[in-house]
Amino acid sequence: MKQAFICDAIRTPFGRYAGALSSVRTDDLGAIPLKALIARNPQVDWGALSDVLFGCANQAGEDNRNVAHMASLLAGLPIDVPGATINRLCGSGLDAVGTAARAIRSGEAGLMIAGGVESMSRAPFVMPKMDSAFGRSNAVYDTTIGWRFVNRLMQQAYGVDSMPETAENVAADFGIGREAQDQMAWRSQRNALMAQKNAYLEAEITPVSIAQKKGDALLVNHDEHPRETSLEALAKLKGIVRPDGTVTAGNASGVNDGACALLLADEASAAKHGLTPKARVVGMASVGVLPRIMGIGPAPATQKVLALTGLSLAQMAVIELNEAFAAQGLAVLRQLGLQDDDPRVNPWGGAIALGHPLGASGARLVTTAVNQLQRGGGRYALCTMCIGVGQGIALVIERV
């Protein structure tokens, strides 16, 4: 079996909801890191790409009609390079990386691009068709996040809890208190601000130039979501599910815009195109869990990928755990026997601080993990996420 190597990885800054990137169409946003890969690797024969795989969770607006291929064409990749869009909701970008690696390892591909894109600011409202001719009742759904067009059988069997409600369920079922959640949120913000101050994230971000009606273009070159805060400030926030709830806007991930792309190759293709492997994809695994506690998904997914690869948590130098909510992040860590403040977990900040543009987040986890291994010299990194409707996904990489 061949090995799949990550040779380059780049992303846009992550923008706030209705923030600096909100004027950029989703397909144009997806093209930005692809253009950056092309510019950073001029020696590559891009016609040799086997496929472009992008994760995207929405696909109801400007990301419809296969945003992976649209972004590929907009970026200027050759017309005969195909593309496919993967939807595993929050895990889509991570799935894209693992799926590209599987294609390479099987020998069916030599050179691949994988990543993801999401513009949550530009997610449209949608309307169902009428149930009958000349019907006078209808509904409008916001596609930014969560359920729409609910199947009543699904609702009866599993419930259709909103994402914050699933986090409250996890907090109740696994005994995760408000203070511990705010502590995780504060660590996430502190670590992200430290990483920005020390320019750790610069290596993985390509600036986005946005034309203005008047004057010079706006250059967005850093993540918008991180903010200065304190435990005292976080403690004052009210619950977003219910007033006495533990899940708040401060200990939950953001609603964000962003895109990310990674270049993967087997050993022969890397040599042929003058690429330097940075990390090897060791393995990926996914699991299903109860939808009402979807946030616990990374725990069994991690156990599954470790069993698959024959590795242990003790061998992981870096753990990139997507912080959909502090409640689920803490429940996962405790289920895995890790301390709440394990220094290997999100050392450059997590999704609470950096943001969570759904389809792009998993690719961002891998990109950040590659850079952390390169900077710190560790050998293995774990990237793992929870997924709406009840799944978990985990992927392990090794520095080379």
VOTILUM-755012 format. One record per residue: x, y, z of N, C-alpha, C in turn; residue in one letter. Coordinates in steps of 0.001 Angstrom, whole numbers, plus 500000, padded with zeros to 6 digits. Layout:
REM residues N
XYZXYZXYZa ...
END
This chain:
REM residues 400
500839498805500000500000500000500000500878501251500000m 500506502238499178501231503496499149500922504327500385k 501731505356500613501490506284501715500986507609501161q 500128508277501926499574509577501537500205510659502397a 500878511604501739501586512663502437500914514018502210f 500857514809503264500409516199503155501636517042502842i 501611517697501692502774518448501232502603519955501401c 501381520431501477501127521858501690499702522003502208d 499462523083502919498131523348503464497992524838503718a 496866525386503344496654526831503463495163527098503655i 494847528154504351493446528505504559493264530010504526r 492027530422504385491705531833504544491640532138506035t 491663533407506395491265533734507761489817533285507956p 489430533036509191488037532737509491487348534039509900f 486276534374509189485564535617509449484397535415510386g 484023536469511084482833536436511926481574536417511066r 480482535995511678479192536060511001478893537508510631y 478560537728509361478296539076508833479525539972508946a 480711539348508981481939540094509139482655540369507834g 483975540417507891484786540883506766484654540015505524a 484390538714505696484311537812504534482874537598504042l 481915538251504660480514537971504341480111538421502946s 480896539283502328480568539728500972481122538795499897s 481886537787500297482537536878499344481633535665499109v 481261535433497854480477534251497514481189532985497981r 480419531961498317481010530726498833481932530060497818t 481526530038496546482389529400495548483671530208495331d 483562531526495388484769532365495312485650532170496541d 485027532019497695485778531796498937486559530486498852l 485921529450498320486604528165498163487762528215497202g 487689529128496220488770529242495235490020529895495816a 489876530666496884491012531442497405492165530557497882i 491946529552498738493093528709499130493621527865497977p 492769527538497000493254526809495823494223527677495029l 493880528947494833494791529863494148496102529993494921k 496002529998496233497211530113497055498105528886496881a 497501527683496830498293526476496591498993526534495243l 498279527003494231498874527116492893500055528086492912i 499878529228493558500936530240493606502139529752494408a 501890528991495489502975528524496353503741527358495743r 503163526697494746503782525499494158503800525596492636n 504538526578492082504512526803490633505107525662489819p 505867524785490467506513523689489751505582522512489500q 504401522529490122503475521394490001502748521429488664v 502631520273488044501787520120486862500368519856487358d 499549520898487403498224520775488008497289519905487174w 497633519657485945496850518730485145496954517298485632g 497926517034486500498112515684487034497229515406488245a 496486516410488724495598516194489868494559515129489548l 494406514183490446493388513149490259491998513652490617s 491900514523491627490590514994492067490764516136493063d 489705516921493210489610517955494238488399517611495092v 488608517341496364487528516986497283487369518093498311l 486181518668498384485904519730499353484719519332500225f 484837519600501506483714519456502407482867520716502408g 481571520549502505480660521685502618479357521164503214c 478876521805504266477706521301504974476393521859504450a 476394523050503853475129523684503488474647523254502104n 475295523752501081474995523424499688473576523807499271q 473049524865499903471707525335499555471732526691498865a 472908527299498749472998528627498157474051528685497074g 475028529561497242476093529717496245477067528540496269e 476881527639497231477701526437497320476986525232496714d 475896525480495975475189524388495317475911524002494026n 475446522965493373476011522539492090477486522148492193r 477856521508493311479211520964493482480254522071493642n 480297522644494834481181523778495088482656523414494931v 483015522145495124484415521744494943484859521984493511a 484047521557492557484441521725491162484312523181490727h 483286523872491225483150525291490883484358526081491385m 484773525829492616485934526526493166487194526173492376a 487313524903491969488450524468491164488524525251489859s 487400525387489180487366526118487915487646527603488139l 487056528171489194487269529592489487488722529878489857l 489396528892490437490796529063490825491746528934489645a 491242528452488521492089528316487344492737526965487179g 492290525966487933492811524614487716492331524099486362l 493068523184485745492703522702484411491275522177484346p 490650522368483209489254522023483015488991520539483209i 490006519691482955489779518253483042490051517691484441d 490368518564485400490522518113486786489129518034487419v 488710516860487884487364516730488455487294517236489895p 486085517291490422485903517717491804484634517130492378g 484628516885493674483452516335494350483301516998495708a 482057517233496091481764517860497376481248516814498351t 481840516776499526481503515802500567480692516487501654i 479622515843502104478829516398503199478715515385504331n 479562515541505332479408514859506612479218515936507681r 478428516939507317478157518088508176479466518623508760l 479571518782510066480756519424510656482052518697510317c 481965517406510043483163516625509747483530516579508282g 482881517393507452483063517287506007484499517524505560s 485136518576506060486498518889505647487500517841506090g 487296517293507280488182516233507765487971514961506952l 486718514678506622486415513529505781487063513677504404d 487058514894503864487678515125502553489158514779502582a 489853515170503644491283514866503763491494513361503866v 490710512694504720490860511256504886490495510482503633g 489477510943502916489060510264501689490109510416500591t 490697511610500492491782511812499526492965510903499855a 493270510794501147494379509930501554494099508472501208a 492848508038501386492496506660501048492675506389499561r 492291507363498715492452507196497270493920507043496904a 494778507826497560496210507742497294496769506422497798i 496389506023498996496919504791499579496498503565498785r 495330503627498174494857502486497384495546502384496036s 496218503467495627496878503481494339496029504041493216g 494812504491493526493934505040492498494234506503492190e 495007507166493027495346508577492822496777508812493271a 497411509804492658498772510147493051498884511531493630g 498015512446493142498064513840493560496628514311493773l 496333514826494962494968515208495312494957516543496054m 493868517262495938493594518407496809492367518072497633i 492441518357498929491305518149499826491154519366500722a 489932519649501116489708520800501988488239521004502247g 487851522253502387486452522543502660486187524025502660g 484913524365502584484505525760502544483125525896503170v 482884527025503817481562527337504333481446528849504499e 480383529408503961480021530784504274478701530744505014s 478767530793506323477549530750507125476818532084507064m 477566533158506801476921534465506638475989534475505438s 476340533741504389475596533787503138474650532593502962r 474474531805504001473529530688503929472128531239503685a 471426530728502685470144531328502310468969530835503147p 467843531534503020466563531027503488465968530179502366f 465294529103502722464688528238501709463221527992502038v 462445527704501004461015527435501145460694526069500559m 459842525278501216459403524018500618458353524276499548p 458147523300498688457056523392497733455723523144498446k 454649523630497862453323523442498439452956521953498468m 452196521574499493451726520192499575450614519906498582d 449924520954498140448818520772497206448743521967496269s 448069521787495167447904522886494214447145524040494863a 447600525235494595446969526452495107446995526538496639f 447925525822497273448035525904498723448386527312499172g 447914527681500355448109529048500838449003529110502084r 449467527983502544450360527982503707451749527544503273s 452760528102503905454127527735503570455024528032504752n 456306527730504602457280527934505671458579528436505062a 459380529064505876460702529520505467461699529007506493v 462797528415506014463819527870506900465137528614506698y 465805528918507793467148529485507757468133528333507675d 468966528304506659469878527167506457471247527361507101t 471417528394507911472733528658508492473262527456509269t 472396526854510090472819525714510902471572525008511423i 471653523710511573470581522974512236469535522406511300g 468457521926511892467430521172511194466560522058510312w 466117521502509189465040522057508376464437520895507584r 463199521052507127462489519973506436462511518692507291f 462069518826508523462181517733509487461262516563509110v 461796515365509177461048514133508988460401513775510329n 459086513681510358458399513442511635458785512095512243r 459116511109511397459546509821511934460901509944512625l 461793510738512039463071511021512689462849511736514015m 461954512699514004461673513457515221461124512554516320q 460229511659515958459647510753516946460678509775517496q 461561509301516630462521508266517042463726508824517775a 464237509982517311465510510483517835465468511922518333y 464379512630518053464332514039518411465088514879517394g 464811516146517418465516517068516517466051518240517338v 466815517900518356467414518924519209468305519843518389d 468275521130518702469212522067518093470606521762518602s 471613522318517951472988522062518372473232522511519819m 472817523716520231472995524080521644472247523145522594p 471071522664522174470339521729523024471112520430523200e 471774519963522139472571518736522281473728518960523258t 474264520172523266475351520475524205474838520477525640a 473636521008525862473040520955527197472770519511527603e 472347518683526638472132517262526931473427516599527380n 474509516891526677475806516325527039476230516810528428v 476049518106528680476417518655529985475664517950531106a 474364517685530886473559517018531906473943515548532045a 474083514855530923474346513413530962475733513080531498d 476702513978531255478085513674531630478599514560532774f 477707515341533370478063516122534551479090517203534294g 478923517969533217479862519035532877479298520368533365i 479928520969534356479426522192534966479759523444534179g 479072524525534525479253525808533827480666526350534023r 481192526266535223482518526837535482483588526160534631e 483524524844534523484499524121533707484373524500532231a 483144524707531761482934525123530378483546526497530123q 483341527411531038483917528746530868485437528710530940d 485969527818531751487429527662531814487979527214530457q 487311526250529816487766525801528497487664526932527485m 486581527682527533486403528803526603487498529847526803a 487830530133528039488876531120528324490236530633527827w 490526529342528020491786528796527516491847528886525996r 490732528608525334490692528673523876491011530083523387s 490375531078523980490616532465523587492050532887523910q 492517532522525085493894532878525487494914532264524535r 494741530984524201495689530310523322495661530891521913n 494463531230521418494357531799520074495020533168520004a 494798533989520997495420535312521016496939535202521122l 497413534228521899498856533985521995499411533571520636m 498693532684519946499146532214518640499167533352517625a 498177534231517688498168535392516797499330536332517122q 499543536590518384500611537501518808501975536993518368k 502179535674518437503470535083518080503573534669516617n 502540535019515845502522534770514394502576533287514057a 502090532430514968502073531000514670501102530668513537y 500007531420513456498980531118512468499263531718511096l 500233532601511006500519533261509735500880532273508635e 501582531199509003502034530232507999500879529502507324a 499724529457507976498612528704507406497515529599506828e 497701530909506849496661531838506390497112532585505144i 496264532585504128496478533431502957495529534619503052t 496021535838502893495154537013503022494068537024501948p 492950537644502279491835537797501349491647539286501077v 491704539657499787491519541048499382490066541242498956s 489402542213499564487987542452499294487800543878498782i 487341543978497547487148545290496943486090546088497704a 486338547386497820485408548288498482484781549229497453q 483619549753497771482955550685496855483795551930496633k 484496552344497679485373553497497589486703553167498257k 487758553690497709489069553521498324489710552182498029g 490782551918498766491555550696498558490786549463499016d 491210548330498482490614547054498888490928546779500354a 490017546063501020490220545640502402491001544337502404l 492113544291503116492921543085503207492647542406504547l 492061541220504487491761540452505696492844539390505848v 493651539494506877494798538593507013494881537904508372n 493823537998509181493836537295510457492413536881510824h 492308535892511691491006535416512142490302536514512934d 489024536693512628488257537763513273487670537374514624e 487472536083514844486647535667515983487322535769517356h 488636535533517477489243535604518817489032536962519471p 488859536950520775488634538209521496489191538121522905r 489576539254523423490000539344524815488787539119525710e 488937538274526716487849538044527655488432537625528996t 487584537330529925488006536888531251486974535913531781s 487357535169532801486405534245533409485223535001534001l 485493536193534506484412536998535084483410537413534005e 483913537815532854483035538219531758482245537032531226a 482898535888531097482208534691530606481112534250531573l 481367534404532865480405533970533881479122534796533864a 479186535998533334478010536883533306477041536563532169k 477474535761531198476635535476530037475495534526530390l 474332534764529787473150533955530034473140532734529115k 472455531698529540472305530511528729471540530796527454g 471902530124526360471233530368525085470124529353524814i 470071528273525588468975527315525472467882527659526470v 468283527956527691467357528387528742468141529261529720r 467472530147530419468182531104531291469120530457532296p 468748529289532825469600528627533818470517527583533197d 470617527583531870471460526617531190472933526947531313g 473770525981530939475224526166531057475881526552529743t 475186526362528622475750526669527306475452528129526966v 476511528903526717476372530328526414477078530649525100t 476865531873524641477582532321523446479082532345523686a 479500532462524933480925532527525246481622531187525275g 480896530101525567481540528779525605481068527867524480n 480620528485523379480236527769522168481060528301521004a 481184527498519957481926527946518775481156529020518034s 481837529709517148481217530772516382480475530271515157g 479758531186514524479123530973513227479958531777512242v 480674531084511356481789531725510663481870531419509177n 482781532135508522483050531971507098484528531628506911d 484814530693505999486210530381505741486371529210504793g 487599529025504321487922527925503406489352527473503652a 489621526217503300490934525620503557491205524565502491c 492465524408502094492826523406501093494192522816501403a 494309521500501221495558520781501444495945520031500176l 497243519936499943497783519216498792498386517911499286l 497870516796498784498331515469499194498916514729498001l 499908513881498279500566513130497205501166511856497753a 501353510875496863502153509715497248503628510076497068d 504513509177497456505943509502497446506454509813496046e 506033509026495060506509509227493690505999510551493123a 504739510865493370504176512110492844504794513324493530s 505076513204494810505728514305495514507099514588494902a 507864513541494639509187513724494036509077514290492622a 508126513784491869507954514219490486507606515701490394k 506807516193491337506337517576491282507106518512492222h 508216518031492751509063518882493579508442519284494895g 507673518391495488506985518674496745507722518035497919l 507656518688499059508269518165500273507187517702501236t 507073516402501484506067515918502441506303516489503833p 505219516897504476505294517424505838504722516456506865k 503713515696506455503080514750507369502451513627506568a 502315512493507216501679511322506617500320511109507257r 499313510841506454497997510495506998498047509021507395v 497897508767508688498024507399509204496714506639509092v 495596507316509414494306506639509341493175507549509754g 491958507168509382490754507923509722489640506958510076m 488767507360510988487629506532511368486448507418511733a 485245506915511472484010507608511826483119506662512618s 482245507237513444481303506445514243479962507161514279v 478922506430514662477621507019514919477324507017516413g 476645508070516875476205508163518269474778508695518272v 474137508711519426472779509239519523472751510708519106l 471831511103518239471776512501517811471636513500518954p 470927513147520030470691514095521117471966514411521906r 472983513560521774474277513822522416475385513732521369i 475122514337520211476073514226519092477478514663519486m 477586515566520462478891516114520824479866515123521411g 479387513968521861480284512972522443480997512167521360i 480628512358520098481152511577518989482662511430518901g 483443512480519191484895512323519080485498511271520000p 484844510956521118485414509964522038485460508579521392a 484322508013520940484419506707520287485146506758518945p 485075507875518238485814507978516969487316507908517218a 487769508570518277489190508525518632489605507115519022t 488788506458519837489106505085520227489180504173519004q 488305504421518032488275503592516825489510503810515960k 489910505082515769491067505340514916492353504883515595v 492423504963516923493618504474517621493732502965517508l 492593502268517610492623500813517432493018500448516007a 492517501225515054492816500977513643494301501149513340l 494912502165513942496305502500513641497304501859514595t 496810501262515673497704500653516647498462501662517488g 497905502859517636498551503913518406497780504170519702l 498334505029520540497693505376521809497626506891521962s 496767507348522848496689508783523123497998509319523668l 498710508496524410499982508933524972500991509291523890a 500836508737522705501763509013521605501425510297520842q 500268510878521117499846512080520399500529513318520990m 501344513977520197501992515215520653501039516395520588a 500067516319519680499083517379519481497714516741519366v 496715517360519999495327516911519886494480518113519476i 494035518104518219493148519159517729491712518663517842e 491040519088518900489660518702519181488757519886518848l 487894519726517869487028520829517476486060521180518604n 486131522402519061485298522848520178483957523369519656e 483076522452519275481737522904518908481110523602520108a 481269522985521264480826523543522541481803523066523607f 482041523894524603482920523470525687482341522251526403a 481016522181526510480382521055527203480769519737526567a 480668519656525236480999518389524582482499518164524536q 483281519226524389484728519073524382485230518476525684g 484711518969526800485121518457528105484639517028528321l 483415516736527892482899515375528037483774514390527262a 484203514787526061485073513936525250486402513705525951v 487027514782526433488326514640527103488226513716528300l 487176513875529089487028513046530282486733511593529925r 485953511363528860485695510000528409486980509321527952q 487911510117527428489180509572526948490240509513528047l 489889509938529247490824509894530359491848511010530352g 491536512115529695492440513257529622492000514359530586l 492949515154531021492642516287531886491970517406531096q 491147518191531780490464519311531124491446520262530457d 492601520453531096493583521424530612494831520758530041d 494673519585529463495809518896528831496463519866527831d 497750520157528000498398521172527150498508520779525677p 498283519514525362498341519081523962497082519446523191r 496021519805523901494724520046523277494606521509522837v 494465521709521545494237523037520962495191524114521518n 496498523864521426497450524825521997497441526183521303p 496919526261520077496811527546519376495372528041519317w 494544527532520216493144527926520254492279526951519501g 491014526876519901490062525987519245488929526772518621g 487879526064518254486782526680517508486024527714518317a 486042527619519644485393528656520452486033530000520164i 487339530017519977488053531264519690488191531523518200a 488623530512517450488948530706516030487723530700515139l 486663530003515571485456529905514767485303528542514133g 484091528299513609483728526982513101482909527113511818h 483556527466510693482858527416509404482736525957508974p 481589525390509141481366523946509216482201523107508264l 482048523303506942482727522449505984484228522612505951g 484737523738506457486172524025506413486909523618507680a 486178523435508774486828523280510077487732522061510171s 487283520914509649488113519712509738489418519846508994g 489380520488507827490611520734507081491514521685507850a 490913522640508547491703523567509375492384522832510519r 491705521877511127492322521106512211493593520425511729l 493525519806510559494694519098510032495799520080509669v 495428521188509051496415522214508690497157522718509918t 496402523039510958497015523526512202497874522450512849t 497390521216512840498158520125513450499479519896512725a 499467519970511391500707519828510615501705520899511032v 501254522121511137502157523224511494502664523109512922n 501814522620513829502258522428515205503324521345515292q 503134520244514558504149519182514552505449519673513949l 505366520442512876506571520982512246507302521932513188q 506566522763513900507189523737514803507723523080516073r 506933522158516633507299521577517923508110520299517839g 508129519643516677508926518440516525508267517168517009g 506972517242517366506271516033517780506080515083516616g 505697513852516940505566512843515889504124512687515395r 503174512489516321501801512213515923500852513319516380y 499779513489515614498713514421516002497376513769515724a 496433514032516605495059513569516462494159514758516147l 493298514611515135492306515619514791490937514957514894c 490026515543515663488747514882515877487628515892516091t 486404515491515703485262516408515703483968515655515998m 483007516391516559481647515882516634480879516341515398c 479756515679515127479025515910513883477529515889514174i 476810516889513674475373516954513841474674515694513354g 473524515387513933472715514196513692473382512949514278v 474468513142515032475033512048515794476125511236515145g 477304511842514962478484511117514488479734511717515130q 480820510996514972482128511504515339483125511073514276g 484198511818514136485226511491513141486583511832513731i 487579511037513398488931511247513922489952510828512866a 491060511558512829492133511292511870493463511503512563l 494429510643512263495772510739512833496775511020511737v 497688511957512003498790512241511080500119512055511801i 501177511838511007502532511662511539503471512614510822e 504269513341511587505250514249510980506328513456510260r 506746513936509096507818513281508342508924514306508060v 
END
